[in-house]
Each structure stands twice: as structure tokens, then as C-alpha cells.
Amino acid sequence: WEGRHSEGLDLLEEAKQMAPDYLDISIQIARIHLWLGQEEEAILNLGEVLTKSPDTHDARVLRATAHFRLGNLGLAKNDFETSLNKNPDHLASLIGLGDIAFVNYNHSLAKRYYLKASVAHPDSTIVRERL
């Protein structure tokens, strides 16, 4: 699988060179980097997107996820909170903030985030798993 994703990355990198203002290409590149466990590369691509378009919601949430995986909890928290300012019921951001609270041993805060997510997304299995 990794070889196929590397080929896909090469093609997307070529497309990015041809259309540098088409930000969805950089977001897809970052998704593949995250899938491959290459968080630093994902953060670089997403940083480029957010520099050009600071309100790109998907890029901000993906960057928060990459920072969380690297243990950069403060940076992850900032991105998740910025995301929630735009969309207060965003599932990944609520769960991300809950997960940050949980790893910081603030279980009551984590539960509040998970409960808010469960109200906004009652059919979400990921929320039920966290509760």
C-alpha cells in the first residue's frame, strides 16, 4: 500500500506544481502523509494552505490532528479551538479537544467535550466509544 500512496503523492505533487493555487491538492497530499504517519510533512502542506487561506476548515482540523499525533498538544488545541469558533458542533474538533483533555488527565473536561459531541452527533459511534 505504501508504494501506491507514494506514487499518488508524486502525481499530486506534480499537480500542485501545475496549479499551486488549487489548495485542495495540498490538503489531499496532507491526508496521504497523515495516513502514512508522516505528520511533519502533513503540517508543512497544511501550513501552506492556511497561509494562503486561513479559514480553510479541513486544513486546520487536519493540522490539529497531526500536531496531536506528534504530542504538540498546545498547537493542536489552538487549531481545534479555532475550528470550533467557525463551527461549534464540529465533531472532529470536539473529540480532539476531548482527547487532549483526556491525555492531560482532565477527565471531567474530556467528558464535557464528548457529551457536547454526542448531543450534536447522536449517531456517532466514535463519540459513544469515548463515553
C-alpha positions as a Markdown table, in Angstrom:
| # | Residue | x | y | z |
|---|---|---|---|---|
| 1 | Trp | 0.0 | 0.0 | 0.0 |
| 2 | Glu | 2.7 | 2.4 | 0.9 |
| 3 | Gly | 4.2 | 2.2 | -2.6 |
| 4 | Arg | 0.9 | 3.0 | -4.2 |
| 5 | His | 0.4 | 6.0 | -1.9 |
| 6 | Ser | 3.9 | 7.2 | -2.7 |
| 7 | Glu | 3.0 | 7.1 | -6.4 |
| 8 | Gly | -0.1 | 9.0 | -5.6 |
| 9 | Leu | 1.9 | 11.6 | -3.7 |
| 10 | Asp | 4.2 | 12.0 | -6.7 |
| 11 | Leu | 1.3 | 12.7 | -9.0 |
| 12 | Leu | -0.3 | 15.1 | -6.6 |
| 13 | Glu | 3.0 | 16.9 | -6.1 |
| 14 | Glu | 3.2 | 17.3 | -9.9 |
| 15 | Ala | -0.4 | 18.6 | -10.0 |
| 16 | Lys | 0.4 | 21.0 | -7.1 |
| 17 | Gln | 3.3 | 22.5 | -9.2 |
| 18 | Met | 1.0 | 23.0 | -12.1 |
| 19 | Ala | -1.9 | 24.5 | -10.1 |
| 20 | Pro | -0.3 | 26.0 | -6.9 |
| 21 | Asp | -3.4 | 28.0 | -6.0 |
| 22 | Tyr | -5.7 | 24.9 | -6.0 |
| 23 | Leu | -5.5 | 24.3 | -2.3 |
| 24 | Asp | -7.4 | 21.0 | -2.3 |
| 25 | Ile | -4.4 | 19.3 | -3.9 |
| 26 | Ser | -2.3 | 20.3 | -0.8 |
| 27 | Ile | -5.0 | 19.1 | 1.5 |
| 28 | Gln | -5.1 | 15.7 | -0.3 |
| 29 | Ile | -1.3 | 15.5 | -0.1 |
| 30 | Ala | -1.5 | 16.1 | 3.7 |
| 31 | Arg | -4.2 | 13.4 | 4.1 |
| 32 | Ile | -1.9 | 10.9 | 2.5 |
| 33 | His | 1.0 | 12.0 | 4.6 |
| 34 | Leu | -1.1 | 11.5 | 7.7 |
| 35 | Trp | -2.2 | 8.1 | 6.5 |
| 36 | Leu | 1.5 | 7.2 | 6.1 |
| 37 | Gly | 2.4 | 8.5 | 9.6 |
| 38 | Gln | 4.3 | 11.5 | 8.1 |
| 39 | Glu | 2.8 | 14.1 | 10.4 |
| 40 | Glu | 5.6 | 16.7 | 9.8 |
| 41 | Glu | 5.1 | 16.6 | 6.1 |
| 42 | Ala | 1.4 | 17.0 | 6.6 |
| 43 | Ile | 1.9 | 20.0 | 8.8 |
| 44 | Leu | 4.1 | 21.7 | 6.2 |
| 45 | Asn | 1.5 | 21.2 | 3.4 |
| 46 | Leu | -1.4 | 22.4 | 5.7 |
| 47 | Gly | 0.6 | 25.4 | 6.8 |
| 48 | Glu | 1.0 | 26.4 | 3.2 |
| 49 | Val | -2.8 | 26.1 | 2.8 |
| 50 | Leu | -3.6 | 28.1 | 5.9 |
| 51 | Thr | -1.1 | 30.8 | 5.0 |
| 52 | Lys | -3.0 | 31.3 | 1.7 |
| 53 | Ser | -6.4 | 30.7 | 3.1 |
| 54 | Pro | -6.6 | 30.9 | 6.9 |
| 55 | Asp | -10.3 | 29.9 | 7.0 |
| 56 | Thr | -9.8 | 26.6 | 5.3 |
| 57 | His | -11.6 | 24.4 | 7.9 |
| 58 | Asp | -10.4 | 21.0 | 6.7 |
| 59 | Ala | -6.8 | 22.1 | 6.7 |
| 60 | Arg | -7.0 | 23.4 | 10.2 |
| 61 | Val | -8.6 | 20.3 | 11.6 |
| 62 | Leu | -6.1 | 18.0 | 9.8 |
| 63 | Arg | -3.2 | 20.1 | 11.1 |
| 64 | Ala | -4.6 | 19.8 | 14.6 |
| 65 | Thr | -4.7 | 16.1 | 14.2 |
| 66 | Ala | -1.1 | 16.0 | 13.0 |
| 67 | His | 0.0 | 18.1 | 15.9 |
| 68 | Phe | -1.9 | 15.9 | 18.4 |
| 69 | Arg | -0.2 | 12.8 | 17.0 |
| 70 | Leu | 3.2 | 14.4 | 17.5 |
| 71 | Gly | 2.3 | 15.4 | 21.0 |
| 72 | Asn | 2.2 | 19.1 | 20.2 |
| 73 | Leu | -1.0 | 19.4 | 22.3 |
| 74 | Gly | -0.9 | 23.2 | 22.6 |
| 75 | Leu | -0.7 | 23.7 | 18.9 |
| 76 | Ala | -3.4 | 21.0 | 18.4 |
| 77 | Lys | -5.7 | 22.7 | 20.9 |
| 78 | Asn | -5.3 | 26.1 | 19.2 |
| 79 | Asp | -6.3 | 24.7 | 15.9 |
| 80 | Phe | -9.2 | 22.7 | 17.2 |
| 81 | Glu | -10.5 | 25.7 | 19.1 |
| 82 | Thr | -10.1 | 27.9 | 16.0 |
| 83 | Ser | -12.2 | 25.3 | 14.2 |
| 84 | Leu | -14.9 | 25.4 | 16.8 |
| 85 | Asn | -15.1 | 29.1 | 16.6 |
| 86 | Lys | -16.2 | 28.6 | 13.0 |
| 87 | Asn | -18.4 | 25.6 | 13.6 |
| 88 | Pro | -19.2 | 25.0 | 17.3 |
| 89 | Asp | -20.6 | 21.5 | 16.6 |
| 90 | His | -17.7 | 20.2 | 14.5 |
| 91 | Leu | -17.3 | 16.5 | 15.5 |
| 92 | Ala | -13.5 | 16.0 | 15.0 |
| 93 | Ser | -12.7 | 19.3 | 16.9 |
| 94 | Leu | -14.9 | 18.4 | 19.8 |
| 95 | Ile | -13.4 | 14.9 | 20.0 |
| 96 | Gly | -9.9 | 16.3 | 19.5 |
| 97 | Leu | -10.3 | 18.7 | 22.4 |
| 98 | Gly | -11.8 | 15.9 | 24.5 |
| 99 | Asp | -8.8 | 13.7 | 23.7 |
| 100 | Ile | -6.4 | 16.5 | 24.6 |
| 101 | Ala | -8.1 | 16.9 | 27.9 |
| 102 | Phe | -8.1 | 13.2 | 28.5 |
| 103 | Val | -4.3 | 12.8 | 27.9 |
| 104 | Asn | -3.8 | 15.7 | 30.3 |
| 105 | Tyr | -5.8 | 13.8 | 32.9 |
| 106 | Asn | -8.6 | 16.3 | 32.9 |
| 107 | His | -11.3 | 13.6 | 32.6 |
| 108 | Ser | -14.2 | 15.9 | 33.5 |
| 109 | Leu | -13.4 | 18.3 | 30.8 |
| 110 | Ala | -12.9 | 15.5 | 28.3 |
| 111 | Lys | -16.3 | 14.1 | 29.2 |
| 112 | Arg | -17.9 | 17.6 | 28.7 |
| 113 | Tyr | -16.4 | 17.7 | 25.1 |
| 114 | Tyr | -17.6 | 14.2 | 24.4 |
| 115 | Leu | -21.0 | 14.9 | 25.7 |
| 116 | Lys | -21.3 | 18.1 | 23.6 |
| 117 | Ala | -20.3 | 16.0 | 20.6 |
| 118 | Ser | -22.9 | 13.3 | 21.4 |
| 119 | Val | -25.6 | 15.9 | 21.6 |
| 120 | Ala | -24.6 | 17.4 | 18.2 |
| 121 | His | -23.9 | 14.0 | 16.6 |
| 122 | Pro | -26.1 | 11.4 | 18.4 |
| 123 | Asp | -25.4 | 8.7 | 15.8 |
| 124 | Ser | -21.6 | 8.9 | 16.1 |
| 125 | Thr | -20.0 | 5.6 | 17.1 |
| 126 | Ile | -16.7 | 7.4 | 17.8 |
| 127 | Val | -18.4 | 9.6 | 20.4 |
| 128 | Arg | -20.1 | 6.5 | 22.1 |
| 129 | Glu | -16.7 | 4.8 | 22.2 |
| 130 | Arg | -15.2 | 7.8 | 24.1 |
| 131 | Leu | -18.0 | 8.0 | 26.6 |
